[in-house]
């Protein structure tokens, strides 16, 4: 007899899957030559932070940065490891290519 239980998806898995999708990977590649981001905060981290904000329904960038700082799974998905490479709010908001990410919630 089949069970009625379905494995629960995780938001971290969703972030990783979205970042690896062809569409988002193309966006990240398109942003890379423009020099977006700072050392340790390349386009993948910044687009990933935008996805985290949307998927976790976080109201502020401060909460996004705090969640990434305390969540090893998100750090691995975004490609940030260690205390020196965790994004800060000022880095996220100053580096995001706002015109290129029209659908990103602010």
Phi, psi and omega in degrees: 000136181283143179275149179273005183268138177241139179298134181283132176280149178255149178295327178296317177297323178294319178298313180298317180295319179294317180296330180271354180292152182301324183292312181288323177299323177293321177297314180299317179295324180290328180280334185303313182292344181281358179073027180290146177092176178238174180305122182089347181235068180285182182301326180297316180294318183289319176293320177299321178297322177296318178295319179300316180300318181286313184291324180270358180053049180273135185281337184226156177290335177298318179291325177298310181298320179294318179296316179297320181296328184258001185243103181300328179295318177292321178300318179293319181295322181276343181087022177248126178224146179087160185289334183282341184251009177279129184294144174257160182302315182297325179290321181293307186290327180283334187260343182295134178279077188309315180297331181279341182244059186302322184277359182284125180294138180265000000 
